[in-house]
Amino acid sequence: MHSHQINNIINMKATPQQTAYTLLRITMGVNLLAHGLVRFPKLNGFRDWMVDFFKDTPFPTALVSGWATVLPFVEFGIGLLLIIGVFTYRTSIAGALLIIILLFGSCMTEQWEWAGMQMIYALIFVILISQIEYNKWTIQKYFK
């Protein structure tokens, strides 16, 4: 075995914190990717449901319709980037901003259970952002 191969094996080791971070990042990524993925084939129905659901809020129908059209793609994109570990810091900030928007919508429709779950998502993004130094296993390191 050559010394560079040995170094590659040694560098694959990770601390428990790095392993935990990677698993949390991938788990959140799978969650968001799946949210988007399952909505792609039923995008029109999802959009119609959201427009109807938000009809008694101050949000204009065009805004809700546009958001419902874009949301699955945003969820999918953030999820994919988290899974593969590309731009994790910025992607996590984007994810946190997404949750803030969703949380506001949940509160405007008095969906307090949804809001509670979104607060958990927010905490996960706080961890991903504040503990970014543990982000070891990513594909992005191969692009440097």
N, C-alpha and C positions, 0 to 999 in steps of 0.2 A: 504494500500500500504506500502511495506517495504521500509526502508531507501535506500537500494541498488537499488531498482527500481526507486525511486525518483532521485537518483544520475545519473542513466543511462539516464533518461529523460532530466535532466539538462545538461548532457554532450553532448547530441545530438544537442543542440543549436550551431549555428555557426554565426560568424560575416559575414557581407556582403562580405568582402574580401575572406573569406573562401568559401562561397557559389559561388562567381564568379570564384574563382580558380578551384573549383571542376567542375563547368559547362564547363569552358574552357578546362580543362584536358580531360573530357569525350568527348567533341565535337571534339577535335583533335584526340582522340582515335577512335571515330566512323569514322572519315574521313579516317584515315590510315587503319583501319581494313577493311572498305569497299573497299578501293583501292586493297588490297590483295585479299579479298573474291571474287570480281567479276572477277579477273584474274585466279583464280584456275581452273575453268572449261575450260578455253581457253588458258591455259599456253603455249601450242605449238604455237598457233597463235600469242600470245603476244611476245614470244621469236623471232619468224620469223619477225614480224613487227619491233622489236627493231634492230635486225641484219640488216635489210634492211635500216632502218632509219639512222643508224650510219655508213653505208658503206663508206661514204665520209669523215669520221673523222679519226684521227690517231689511234683510238682504234682498237686493233686486234679483229677479228670476234669471236674468242674463248672467249675473255674477255667479250664482249657484250652478247654473248649467255649465258655464265655462270651467269652474273649479272642479265639478264632478267629472268633466271630460279629461282634465289634466291630471287629477289626483292619482289615478292608478299608475300612470307613467312615472310620476314623481316617487310614489311608494316603491315601484319596481326598481327604478334607477338608484335610489338611496340604498335599498336592500342589496342590490347587486354589488355596489361599490363597497358596502360594509362586509359582505361575504368575502370578496377577494382582497379586501384591505387596500384599496386605492383611495388616496386623499382622505384617509380616515378622520383626521381632525376636522377638515372642512365639511366632509360628508356628515359627521356627527352634529355639527352646528346646523347644517341644513335639516337634518332629522329633528333636532330640537325645535327649530322654527316651524317645521311642519306640525309637530305636536302642539305647539302654542296655537296655531291656526285651528287645528281640529278641536282643541280644548275650548276655544272661544265659541266655535259652532255648537259644541255639546252644551255649553252653558246657556247659549241663546235659545236652545230648544229644551232646556231643563232636563237634559239626559245626564243626571248626576252619576249614575253607574258608569257611563262611558267616560265622564270627566275623571272619575276616580281611577279608572284603568289608564287613562292618558297621563295622569300624574305619575303612575308607575313607569310608563314609557319615558316621561320626562326625567325621572330619577336615573333610569338606565343611560340616557344620553348625558346626564351630568357625570356619571361614572366614566363613560367613554371619552368625554372631553377632558375631564380633570385628571384622568390616569393615562393619558396618551403615551407617556413614556414607557408603558408596558406593552405597547403595540409592536411586538417583535415579528410575528409570523404574518407577513403580507406579501402580496405579489409586487407591490410598488417598489420594494427594494431592488428588484431585478431591472427596473427602468432607470436607475440612477447611473 
